[in-house]
Amino acid sequence: SKDLKGAMENLIEQKRQKLSTTEKLDEHMDFASQLIFAQNRGDLTAENVNQCVLEMMIAAPDTLSVTLFFMLILIAEHPTVEEEMMREIETVMGKQELQS
């Protein structure tokens, strides 16, 4: 637990450094960045930020897999939605090959 907490603090510090040295913030804005900015404003403590990131790392794979499962079921049950999604992908990607 102590090792995990230390690793999490290191990751957050690396993110904080990246945010402080980047010229284009919009390229690095994600949930962790929002948490760090909330801490900078005094809305959250460092412990709050660490706990939120830790919970995302631990809980996210479970919730993500369930969400993706239901999303795929809903797409399969609604072929017109699937067709619209494919058209949008083709519009955005053009002739580029899709990558994971």
N, C-alpha and C positions, 0 to 999 in steps of 0.2 A: 504493500500500500504506500509506504514511504517512497519507494523507488518510482512508482507510478506518478505520485504527486510531484516529485522532483522533475521527472521527465516532462510532465504537463507544464510545469512552471517554465522549464527551458523552452518548450515549443512556443508558449505565449510570449516569452521574452524575445525570441527570434522574430515572431510576427510583429511585435511592437517595434523592433529595430527596423524591419522592412518598411513598416508604415511611416516611420520617422524619416526615412531616407528616400522614399519614392517621390517622383515628380508628379505621377498621375495616380491619385488615390482611387479613382473609379475602377482601375484595373485590379485593385486589391481589396475591394469592399466585399466582405462576406460577413457571416454572423459573428465570427471571432473578432473581426475588425470593429463591428458595431459594439461588441462587449467592451473592447479596449477603450473605445471613444467614450462609452458610458462611464467607465471608470475614471477617465481623464476629466470628465465633467463633474465627477463626484456622485453620480447616480448609483454606482456600484462600488463595492470594495474589491481589492485584489482577490480575496477569498471567493467572493461571488463569481468573478470571472473564471477563476480556476475550476470551481465546482461546475459551472455551466459547460465549460469545454470538456471536462472529464465526463460529464453525463452524456454529452453529444457523442463522444468517442465510444462509450460503453453501450449506450442504448440505441444509437443510430442504426447499426446493422440489422437489429431485430425489427425496428419499426419500418425501416426502408424496405426490407424484404416483404413484409406484409403489405405495405402500400403498393409496391410494384406488382405483387401478385393480384391484388384487386383491380389495379389499373389495367393489367393485361386481360383479366376476365371481362371487364367492362368494354374494352376495345373489341374483344372477340364477339361480344354480344351485340355490338353496334357497328356493323360493317361500313355504314356511311361515314361514321366518325373516323374509322381507320382509313378510308379512302381520302378524306379531307386531310388527315395527318400526313399521308404519303405524298399528296400533292404539295403540301407546304414544305415538306422535307426536300422534294425535288426542286421547288422554286428557290429555296435558300441555297441548297448544295449545288444545283446545276449538274455539271458532268463530274464533279469531284467525287471521289470514292468515299463512302461512309467509313468512319473509324470508331472504335469504342471509346 
